[in-house]
C-alpha cells in the first residue's frame, strides 16, 4: 500500500533536537549566535595565527579531537 505522510503525521521525534541546551537546525548545527566552546576557539586561534599553510580539524562523534597546523614560510627572491 502506498502511504503518504501529512504534517499531522509528523511527531516530535522528527523535529530538530536540542543538545547541551541550545537549539539546533535539522543538520544539528548550532545557531550563528551560539557561544563557542574551548575547542572551537582553538580552531579560530589556529586560523588567525597562520599566514600561509593549512589547518586540519579532526572531529569524532561531533567533537573536535585534534587540530593540526602546517605552516609555510615564504621567502622573497633576491
Secondary structure, DSSP 8 states (H G I E B T S, - for coil): ------GGG--GGGS---BTTB-B-TT--B-TT----HHHHHHHHHHHT-SSEEEEEEEETTEEEEEEEEE-------
